[in-house]
């Protein structure tokens, strides 16, 4: 099936991009001047390592099933495959955001250009995976998928000059004191027992 072949190619590209991205941010972690920076990029690295592990299982499976009709899969296999594809579709969304966040860290044109290229490619792959999931969901209507709409539905790739944004110094605004919100009496185990 063509959509499975496309998904396989998307995740092969993503796997390579994750490896490149990890090699870019590992020195940031190793040479971090403060604990916040180290933890921040370490957290991103761990998420991408976990994703890489999932892709290393999914990619060979997609290659294996791409040569046979998807209709040959059992309901359980089909459900499992669709669930995995949906998870990695959302993983593309997260990877795009990780690439975007890393643009705040780097000022050299070489890495910024590479990260921007990877971000745009990942955005295109993410949008294509959304289409693939919609196609598969409509084809296999008896298989229930969670929503394929994400919280950024309707938004294009973020168009922010990350270098300028990270260089700005924020001046704290004086906030008005928060109005006191009267506490509501909630239900408790004790209040329910007396009824």
N, C-alpha and C positions, 0 to 999 in steps of 0.2 A: 504494500500500500504506500502510495506516494507521501502521505502525511507522516508516516513512521520514518521513512527515509529522510524526509526534511528534518524531523525532530532529532534523528540520529546525527545529522550534519551540524545542527545548531549546538547540540551538547558536546560534540567533538570540538567545535570552535571555542565553546565556553570553557571546556577543560583546559585547553591550551592557554586561554586568556587568564584563567585563575592562576595557573603556574607562573605566568609572567607577572601578574599583579602581586603574588606572594613574594616573588624575588625583589620587587620594588619596595614593598613595605617592611620586609624583614630587617633591613638596615636601620629603618626608622625606629623599630622596636629595640634593636640592639644598641643604638646610640642615643636613645631618648634622654633628654636633659631633665625630665621630670616624670613622676610616676603617672600622672594623668595621661600624658602622651603615650607612654609605654602601654598602659592598660587599655587605652582606647584602640590603638592599632593591634594590640594582641587579641582583643575581643573580635575585631574584624577578621584577623587572620584565622582564628579558631573557627569562626562561622564558615569561612571559605574552605578550610581544611575538611570540615564535616561534609560540606557540599561536594567537594572533590571525591570524597569516599563514596557518597551516594552515586555520583556520576560514573565512577569506575565500575560500579555494578550495573547501572542502567544502560550504559552505552553498548556493552557486548550483548545484552538482552535485546535491545532494539535492533541491533544488527542481525541477530539470530531470527527474530520474528518478521523482519522487513521483507523477507523472501517468500513468506507464506501469507495467504489471506488472513486478515485479522479475525474474520468470522470463524476460523478454525480454533481460536482460543476459547477455552471454557469461560463461563460467566465469571468465575472467580479470577482467572488469569486476566481477563479483560478489565475487570474492576480494579485489580491490582495495578495493571499497566496504566490505566487512566489516572489513578490516584498518584502514581509516581510521576507521570508527565505533568500533572497539575501542580504537584509540589515543586518540581524543578522549574516550571513556568514562573512560579512565585520566587524561586531562587534567582532567576534571571533579574527580576525586579529588584531584589535585595543587592545583587551584584552590581547592577547599574548604580544604585545609591552608594555602595561602598566606593566605587570608582569616582563618583561625584564628590563624596566626602574627602577622598584623598587629594583632590585637586586643591584643597585648602592648604595642604602641607608642602607642595612642591612649587618652586618658583622657576626652575630651569626649564627652558623651552623643550628640550628633548623628552623628558619624562611627561611634561604637561601635554605635549602633542600626542604621545603614545596613549596616555590615560584618556584623553578626549576621544581619540579614534576608537579605543576599546569601549568607551561609554556609548558612543553612537552606534557601534556595531551591536552591542548588547541590547540597546533600546530597540533596534530593528528586529533582533532575534526574539526579544520579549513580545513585541507586537505580533510577530508571526506566530509565536507559540499560542498567543491568545486566540488567533484565528484558527489554528489547528485544533485547539481544545473545543472551540465552538463547533467546528465541523464534526469532530468525533462525537460530541455530545448530541448533535442533531442526528447523526447516523445511528447511534446506539441509544435511542431515546429511553429504553428500559433501564439503562445504567445511570444512576443518579450521581451527578458531579456537584461538588460544592460550587458556589458562585465563581465565575471566572472574571468577575469585575473586581478590581482592586481599589484601594482607597484613593489612588491617583487617576481614576477613570476620567477620561476627557482632558487630561493634561498632557501636553507634549513634554519632551525631555526638558528638564530645567535649564533655562538659559541665564545662567549667573556667571559673572566674571569672578571666579573663586579667588583669584589672586588679589583683586581689588577688595573683595568682600573680607578676606582674612586680614588685610592690611589696615582696614578701618578700625579706629579706636572708638569703642562705644562709650558714650557719656551717659551715665546712669540718670534716668529720669526720676524726678521726685514723684513718688506715687502717693495718691490720696489714700488716707487710711481706709481700710476695708470696713464697710458697714457690718455691724454685728448681725449675724444671722441667728435668729432664735432657734434653739435646739428643739427638735421634735422628739417626742417620746416614741421610741421604737418598740417593736415587739421583742420581748425576751422570752427565754424559756420559762422564767418565773411568771411573767404576765400571762402566758398562755395556760399555765397549769391551773390558775384560779378560775378559769372560765368554764 
